[in-house]
Amino acid sequence: MTTRSRSAHARIATRSNKRYFHPAPLAHAVALIIATGAWHSVHAQQAFSSAWFAAKGAAQSTAASAGYLPNGMPASSLTNPALQQQKANQQLQTSLNNLALIARGIAAQQAAQQAARMAAMNSAGVPDGLIDGGLKVDTDSLTKGWLNATAPTQTTADGKTTVVIRQTADKAILNWETFNVGKNTILSFLQQPS
């Protein structure tokens, strides 16, 4: 009479009051590893063990002699830490030089803007109205053009100069020699068709 019971780890068969042990596949694999002596090579790959460091050193030596790491990157970074430090210092110096150059450029731009503000406050600036340097219609025979608008008119009241242009069509061509609107000038385009 034979009775068998199964478990997740092993099977035990009994025959006439004798028991036989049959290991499960995982237990069988572990038993084979131990029996063949492969346990030492598996144990050797434990991280930070002396064998692991030896394997890493061998891989680095191979990479250094081949010139490339296993991932395809150049192995020059492994060969000379002093060279790495020198390259890092060069890149740092380049970055610092670029930063200093940008800072000087920003300071120069800010100084130029401040000088322009001061010059604008202290100078007469753009003249008001229809005058040279202000609003001046182009009268050159080669470039003049004033189409679908009346000639500009100018009035002055209370220190303000008003220049009015009446547009007579949807599209107009107005060529100016200078189009500088002074700080006391009001420029109006009237009766623009939709």
Phi, psi and omega in degrees: 000130184238131177235139180232138173235145183246147175225169181290338187255329183200161175248137176242122178253136178243136177220117180048055177065017174248138182252138176240135182260125176242108183291151175288166184304319180294314178296325178296318180295318179296319179297321178294320180298315180294319183292325183274353180084008179287350179301324181294320180289326176291317179296329182294339182270006177297132185302138176068015173277169181296324178292324179295316177296322178296318179296319178295319177298320178295319179295321178292322178296317178298316180296320180294321180286326180280333180094355182221146175283166178301333179275003177095353180284151177299142183272007183299334181290340181271340191278325189217099179298328179295322178294321176300314181296320179296316179296320179297319178295321178296317179295321178297316180296320177298316179297318179295320178297317178296319179297317179296320179296317179294318180298319177296320179296319178295317179298319179295320179294318178295321178295319179295320179295318179296319178296321179293321177299314181296319179295321180293323180289325186269345182259169179291334178078207182282134179292152181272142172086198183275091185205161175303132181089344178252238175267114180224122180289141181288124180246003180294134185296335181274332187241355184291153178185124180214098188233135177064037174202150177281162177295147181292145176241152185229137173226152180233131178205136178054039178078004179248139177252126181248126176247126183242134175235127179258117180273137187250358179213172180300324181238139180223152175242122181229104179265129181245144172283315171223143180231065180251118182264116180293165185290342177250023181250137173246122180251124183235135171252116185252157173053045175285123177295157186297000000 
